[in-house]
Amino acid sequence: MNIKIIITGILFLFLLVTNYKGAVGRIERKNQWTGENQWNLGPVSEKEEIAFMEGRHKKLALIQALIGALIWSGIVFGLMSIFI
C-alpha cells in the first residue's frame, strides 16, 4: 500500500508541474521551452482571456493544473489498487 501512495505522490507532483506550465503557456500563447509566441497551443476561453488581461492567469492555471493532477492521480491510484 505504501508503494502505491509514493508512486501516486510522485506522479501527482509531475503532473501538477507539467500541467501548470502547459496551462500558463496556452493562456499566454507562448511556448514555455523556447519563449516564442505561438498561436496554435490550444483554445483559450473568454474567462482565461480576461484573467490574462487582469494578470491573474497564473492562479487560474494553478487551479486547472491541480484539478487535472488530482483526477489523473486518482485514476492511477484506483487502477493500481485494482490490479496490484
N, CA and C atoms as an extended XYZ file, in Angstrom:
252
Properties=species:S:1:pos:R:3:atomname:S:1:resname:S:1:resid:I:1 pbc="F F F"
N         0.820       -1.191        0.000 N   MET     1
C         0.000        0.000        0.000 CA  MET     1
C         0.867        1.260        0.000 C   MET     1
N         1.985        1.223        0.729 N   ASN     2
C         2.855        2.393        0.794 CA  ASN     2
C         3.468        2.736       -0.550 C   ASN     2
N         3.838        1.730       -1.330 N   ILE     3
C         4.450        1.989       -2.639 CA  ILE     3
C         3.438        2.642       -3.574 C   ILE     3
N         2.170        2.285       -3.448 N   LYS     4
C         1.132        2.905       -4.287 CA  LYS     4
C         1.000        4.388       -3.969 C   LYS     4
N         1.066        4.721       -2.701 N   ILE     5
C         0.952        6.123       -2.290 CA  ILE     5
C         2.176        6.914       -2.751 C   ILE     5
N         3.346        6.331       -2.662 N   ILE     6
C         4.568        7.004       -3.102 CA  ILE     6
C         4.544        7.243       -4.604 C   ILE     6
N         4.179        6.209       -5.369 N   ILE     7
C         4.096        6.346       -6.829 CA  ILE     7
C         3.058        7.391       -7.205 C   ILE     7
N         1.905        7.358       -6.552 N   THR     8
C         0.857        8.324       -6.837 CA  THR     8
C         1.304        9.742       -6.487 C   THR     8
N         2.012        9.907       -5.384 N   GLY     9
C         2.515       11.223       -4.986 CA  GLY     9
C         3.512       11.789       -5.983 C   GLY     9
N         4.424       10.945       -6.441 N   ILE    10
C         5.407       11.381       -7.437 CA  ILE    10
C         4.705       11.741       -8.743 C   ILE    10
N         3.760       10.915       -9.165 N   LEU    11
C         3.008       11.201      -10.379 CA  LEU    11
C         2.214       12.490      -10.242 C   LEU    11
N         1.605       12.708       -9.063 N   PHE    12
C         0.838       13.924       -8.825 CA  PHE    12
C         1.715       15.163       -8.975 C   PHE    12
N         2.891       15.153       -8.371 N   LEU    13
C         3.788       16.305       -8.464 CA  LEU    13
C         4.242       16.549       -9.899 C   LEU    13
N         4.568       15.474      -10.612 N   PHE    14
C         4.975       15.601      -12.015 CA  PHE    14
C         3.848       16.198      -12.854 C   PHE    14
N         2.642       15.674      -12.685 N   LEU    15
C         1.503       16.183      -13.446 CA  LEU    15
C         1.170       17.624      -13.075 C   LEU    15
N         1.289       17.958      -11.808 N   LEU    16
C         0.999       19.322      -11.368 CA  LEU    16
C         1.939       20.319      -12.058 C   LEU    16
N         3.219       20.015      -12.072 N   VAL    17
C         4.198       20.926      -12.669 CA  VAL    17
C         4.000       21.020      -14.176 C   VAL    17
N         3.875       19.889      -14.849 N   THR    18
C         3.749       19.927      -16.308 CA  THR    18
C         2.411       20.524      -16.746 C   THR    18
N         1.337       20.215      -16.041 N   ASN    19
C         0.044       20.815      -16.386 CA  ASN    19
C         0.052       22.318      -16.146 C   ASN    19
N         0.706       22.760      -15.085 N   TYR    20
C         0.784       24.191      -14.796 CA  TYR    20
C         1.551       24.926      -15.896 C   TYR    20
N         2.713       24.389      -16.255 N   LYS    21
C         3.494       25.028      -17.319 CA  LYS    21
C         2.722       25.040      -18.635 C   LYS    21
N         2.027       23.967      -18.928 N   GLY    22
C         1.250       23.907      -20.154 CA  GLY    22
C         0.089       24.882      -20.153 C   GLY    22
N        -0.601       24.997      -19.023 N   ALA    23
C        -1.743       25.908      -18.944 CA  ALA    23
C        -1.290       27.363      -19.037 C   ALA    23
N        -0.204       27.704      -18.371 N   VAL    24
C         0.311       29.075      -18.459 CA  VAL    24
C         0.734       29.383      -19.887 C   VAL    24
N         1.419       28.469      -20.523 N   GLY    25
C         1.843       28.677      -21.906 CA  GLY    25
C         0.671       28.808      -22.858 C   GLY    25
N        -0.346       27.999      -22.652 N   ARG    26
C        -1.523       28.063      -23.520 CA  ARG    26
C        -2.251       29.384      -23.345 C   ARG    26
N        -2.408       29.846      -22.099 N   ILE    27
C        -3.110       31.098      -21.847 CA  ILE    27
C        -2.295       32.285      -22.363 C   ILE    27
N        -0.978       32.256      -22.158 N   GLU    28
C        -0.122       33.342      -22.635 CA  GLU    28
C         0.179       33.234      -24.120 C   GLU    28
N        -0.180       32.095      -24.721 N   ARG    29
C         0.130       31.799      -26.123 CA  ARG    29
C         1.639       31.898      -26.377 C   ARG    29
N         2.384       31.272      -25.450 N   LYS    30
C         3.837       31.305      -25.532 CA  LYS    30
C         4.384       29.903      -25.298 C   LYS    30
N         5.310       29.489      -26.134 N   ASN    31
C         5.985       28.217      -25.953 CA  ASN    31
C         6.876       28.317      -24.723 C   ASN    31
N         6.689       27.438      -23.751 N   GLN    32
C         7.432       27.512      -22.498 CA  GLN    32
C         8.891       27.077      -22.646 C   GLN    32
N         9.214       26.316      -23.673 N   TRP    33
C        10.590       25.861      -23.866 CA  TRP    33
C        11.428       26.917      -24.567 C   TRP    33
N        10.876       27.527      -25.636 N   THR    34
C        11.655       28.474      -26.433 CA  THR    34
C        11.352       29.926      -26.096 C   THR    34
N        10.203       30.205      -25.509 N   GLY    35
C         9.821       31.566      -25.195 CA  GLY    35
C         9.202       32.317      -26.368 C   GLY    35
N         9.052       31.638      -27.500 N   GLU    36
C         8.474       32.272      -28.683 CA  GLU    36
C         6.953       32.238      -28.612 C   GLU    36
N         6.326       33.231      -29.215 N   ASN    37
C         4.874       33.259      -29.286 CA  ASN    37
C         4.374       32.213      -30.264 C   ASN    37
N         3.327       31.492      -29.861 N   GLN    38
C         2.694       30.502      -30.729 CA  GLN    38
C         1.199       30.614      -30.539 C   GLN    38
N         0.481       30.539      -31.620 N   TRP    39
C        -0.975       30.725      -31.565 CA  TRP    39
C        -1.733       29.414      -31.658 C   TRP    39
N        -1.057       28.298      -31.801 N   ASN    40
C        -1.729       27.014      -32.008 CA  ASN    40
C        -1.552       26.062      -30.820 C   ASN    40
N        -1.523       26.586      -29.608 N   LEU    41
C        -1.297       25.739      -28.433 CA  LEU    41
C        -2.585       25.203      -27.825 C   LEU    41
N        -3.719       25.647      -28.297 N   GLY    42
C        -4.995       25.161      -27.786 CA  GLY    42
C        -5.957       26.303      -27.569 C   GLY    42
N        -7.216       25.966      -27.359 N   PRO    43
C        -8.227       27.011      -27.188 CA  PRO    43
C        -8.093       27.716      -25.835 C   PRO    43
N        -8.361       29.007      -25.848 N   VAL    44
C        -8.356       29.818      -24.636 CA  VAL    44
C        -9.758       30.377      -24.461 C   VAL    44
N       -10.352       30.113      -23.303 N   SER    45
C       -11.720       30.574      -23.067 CA  SER    45
C       -11.732       32.081      -22.779 C   SER    45
N       -12.922       32.620      -22.800 N   GLU    46
C       -13.080       34.051      -22.514 CA  GLU    46
C       -12.674       34.353      -21.069 C   GLU    46
N       -12.998       33.454      -20.165 N   LYS    47
C       -12.617       33.627      -18.761 CA  LYS    47
C       -11.096       33.669      -18.610 C   LYS    47
N       -10.404       32.805      -19.334 N   GLU    48
C        -8.945       32.787      -19.285 CA  GLU    48
C        -8.366       34.048      -19.915 C   GLU    48
N        -8.979       34.518      -20.973 N   GLU    49
C        -8.525       35.745      -21.634 CA  GLU    49
C        -8.644       36.945      -20.690 C   GLU    49
N        -9.764       37.025      -19.968 N   ILE    50
C        -9.970       38.111      -19.004 CA  ILE    50
C        -8.958       38.000      -17.869 C   ILE    50
N        -8.723       36.786      -17.378 N   ALA    51
C        -7.742       36.586      -16.310 CA  ALA    51
C        -6.344       36.987      -16.775 C   ALA    51
N        -6.025       36.726      -18.032 N   PHE    52
C        -4.718       37.106      -18.577 CA  PHE    52
C        -4.573       38.627      -18.616 C   PHE    52
N        -5.621       39.299      -19.049 N   MET    53
C        -5.578       40.764      -19.114 CA  MET    53
C        -5.485       41.388      -17.720 C   MET    53
N        -6.072       40.741      -16.719 N   GLU    54
C        -6.043       41.257      -15.353 CA  GLU    54
C        -4.810       40.790      -14.578 C   GLU    54
N        -4.012       39.898      -15.168 N   GLY    55
C        -2.780       39.445      -14.524 CA  GLY    55
C        -2.955       38.342      -13.509 C   GLY    55
N        -4.097       37.667      -13.504 N   ARG    56
C        -4.309       36.586      -12.541 CA  ARG    56
C        -4.427       35.233      -13.236 C   ARG    56
N        -3.837       35.134      -14.410 N   HIS    57
C        -3.930       33.893      -15.174 CA  HIS    57
C        -3.089       32.768      -14.574 C   HIS    57
N        -2.042       33.093      -13.852 N   LYS    58
C        -1.213       32.037      -13.265 CA  LYS    58
C        -1.941       31.332      -12.121 C   LYS    58
N        -2.742       32.062      -11.373 N   LYS    59
C        -3.542       31.439      -10.319 CA  LYS    59
C        -4.592       30.516      -10.943 C   LYS    59
N        -5.211       30.973      -12.021 N   LEU    60
C        -6.191       30.157      -12.735 CA  LEU    60
C        -5.538       28.900      -13.304 C   LEU    60
N        -4.340       29.049      -13.850 N   ALA    61
C        -3.607       27.904      -14.395 CA  ALA    61
C        -3.246       26.911      -13.295 C   ALA    61
N        -2.903       27.419      -12.099 N   LEU    62
C        -2.587       26.529      -10.980 CA  LEU    62
C        -3.813       25.727      -10.554 C   LEU    62
N        -4.960       26.366      -10.518 N   ILE    63
C        -6.196       25.658      -10.157 CA  ILE    63
C        -6.517       24.592      -11.200 C   ILE    63
N        -6.377       24.936      -12.478 N   GLN    64
C        -6.617       23.954      -13.538 CA  GLN    64
C        -5.641       22.790      -13.443 C   GLN    64
N        -4.375       23.081      -13.184 N   ALA    65
C        -3.365       22.028      -13.068 CA  ALA    65
C        -3.629       21.144      -11.857 C   ALA    65
N        -4.050       21.751      -10.755 N   LEU    66
C        -4.356       20.987       -9.541 CA  LEU    66
C        -5.515       20.029       -9.772 C   LEU    66
N        -6.566       20.508      -10.416 N   ILE    67
C        -7.715       19.646      -10.703 CA  ILE    67
C        -7.312       18.495      -11.621 C   ILE    67
N        -6.571       18.808      -12.680 N   GLY    68
C        -6.133       17.768      -13.602 CA  GLY    68
C        -5.237       16.737      -12.946 C   GLY    68
N        -4.296       17.196      -12.129 N   ALA    69
C        -3.379       16.278      -11.451 CA  ALA    69
C        -4.121       15.388      -10.455 C   ALA    69
N        -5.094       15.957       -9.749 N   LEU    70
C        -5.885       15.153       -8.812 CA  LEU    70
C        -6.682       14.068       -9.543 C   LEU    70
N        -7.294       14.427      -10.651 N   ILE    71
C        -8.091       13.453      -11.405 CA  ILE    71
C        -7.217       12.319      -11.906 C   ILE    71
N        -6.116       12.659      -12.592 N   TRP    72
C        -5.280       11.611      -13.172 CA  TRP    72
C        -4.563       10.784      -12.107 C   TRP    72
N        -4.151       11.404      -11.024 N   SER    73
C        -3.520       10.646       -9.935 CA  SER    73
C        -4.527        9.706       -9.285 C   SER    73
N        -5.761       10.165       -9.139 N   GLY    74
C        -6.813        9.303       -8.597 CA  GLY    74
C        -7.092        8.110       -9.479 C   GLY    74
N        -7.104        8.333      -10.790 N   ILE    75
C        -7.318        7.229      -11.728 CA  ILE    75
C        -6.187        6.214      -11.621 C   ILE    75
N        -4.959        6.692      -11.588 N   VAL    76
C        -3.807        5.788      -11.497 CA  VAL    76
C        -3.823        5.024      -10.178 C   VAL    76
N        -4.134        5.717       -9.069 N   PHE    77
C        -4.196        5.038       -7.773 CA  PHE    77
C        -5.299        3.981       -7.778 C   PHE    77
N        -6.442        4.300       -8.358 N   GLY    78
C        -7.540        3.338       -8.441 CA  GLY    78
C        -7.154        2.109       -9.251 C   GLY    78
N        -6.502        2.328      -10.387 N   LEU    79
C        -6.073        1.200      -11.217 CA  LEU    79
C        -5.006        0.358      -10.511 C   LEU    79
N        -4.095        1.005       -9.798 N   MET    80
C        -3.081        0.230       -9.051 CA  MET    80
C        -3.734       -0.551       -7.924 C   MET    80
N        -4.760        0.014       -7.320 N   SER    81
C        -5.461       -0.703       -6.234 CA  SER    81
C        -6.182       -1.930       -6.763 C   SER    81
N        -6.687       -1.851       -7.981 N   ILE    82
C        -7.400       -2.979       -8.568 CA  ILE    82
C        -6.441       -4.069       -9.024 C   ILE    82
N        -5.367       -3.678       -9.719 N   PHE    83
C        -4.526       -4.654      -10.386 CA  PHE    83
C        -3.252       -5.036       -9.640 C   PHE    83
N        -2.854       -4.286       -8.657 N   ILE    84
C        -1.592       -4.619       -7.965 CA  ILE    84
C        -1.903       -5.044       -6.542 C   ILE    84
